């Protein structure tokens, strides 16, 4: 799985893969395979990469088994990313999203109930 957050942060900071590889004491090929998700990035490497890019670790970190939950309500979309680093924050956000969904579901059930017409057969 390509590490899109890392890739974008590196490009924003105008670092090349070669510069990142040199700073991490590895060759470009090894760095490239990490960024493209072919090789896992270990915890120490994630921390070092965050230091090199001068960004919080949470801004670039992505697990290999990450998944996304998109909740769309009218024109707004909420994207929640689950990762090892922010489980409590994600849990809080998910609980908030679930509450909003349950609230909307209640309203929709009430609308359906009001729209039902008795069967006059």
N, C-alpha and C positions, 0 to 999 in steps of 0.2 A: 504494500500500500504506500503510495507516494506520500511523502511528508509535506503536504501543501503549506501548512503554517510555517514550517522551517524554510521551505523554498521561497515563499513570499517575503519572510523577514530578511533572509539573506539578500534577496534582490533589492528590497527597500534600503538596506544598509550599503548597497553597491559592493558587496563582497562577491568574488568569484569562487567557484568550487575549489580552484587551486589555492586561493588564499585560506579558505576554510581548512582544506586538507593540511596545508603547512602548519597552521596554528594548532591543529590537532595531532601533529606529528604522524601523519599517514599519507599515503599517495592519493592522487586524485581519484583513481578508480575505486579505492575503498570508500572514500567520502561519497562519491557519486552513488555507489550501491547502497549506502546508508540513507541518503536523501531520497532515493527512488524506492526504498522499502525492501530491497532485496536482502539486506543484512539488517538485523535489529540493532538499534542504538541503545547502548547500555546507560544506566543511570548516571555514571560519571561523565560519559560523553555528552549526555543531554545538558548536564550542569555546565560543562566546559563550553559547549556551543552557545548556551544562553549568555555566559560571560563574554565570549568573543563578540557576539552580536549586541551586547549590552541591552538585553531585554529580559523581562521576567520569564522564568522557565515555563510558566503556565501559558504564555503567549505563543510558544512554539511547539510545546510537547504534544505528541499524538501517539497513542498506543497502536499496536498492530491489529488489535481486535476492536477498534473503535466503531461505534455506530451512531447514527444521527436520528433524532426524533424531530420531525417537522410537524408543527401544529398550525394549521391555517384557519384563521377566523376572519371572515370578510376579506379585507385587502392586506391584513398584516400577517406575517409569518414569523413564528418563533422557532429558532433552531437551537436545540439543546444537544451538546456533545458530552458523551459519557467518557471519562478517563480516570485513571487512578489518582490523578492529582487534585481533582475537584469534586469528588463524590458527594461531599456534604453540600456544596453549592448546587450541584446538579440535582440532588435529592430535593432541596428546597425549591428549585425552579420547577422540577417535575410536579411536586405537590401543588404549587401555585397553578401550573398548567392544568392539572387534573381538576382542581377546584373550579377553574374557569370553564372547563369542558362540562363538568357536572352541572354547573349553573346554566349553561347554554342548553344542555340536554333537558333540564327541567322546563325551561321556557318553551322549547320545541314540543315537548310532550303536552304541555298545556295548550299550545296552538293546535296540535293535532286533535286533542280532545274537543276543543271548541269548534273545529271544522267538521267533525263527524256528524253526519245527518242520520237520524233514525231511519231504519229500513221500513218503508211503508208497504212493501211486498205486494 
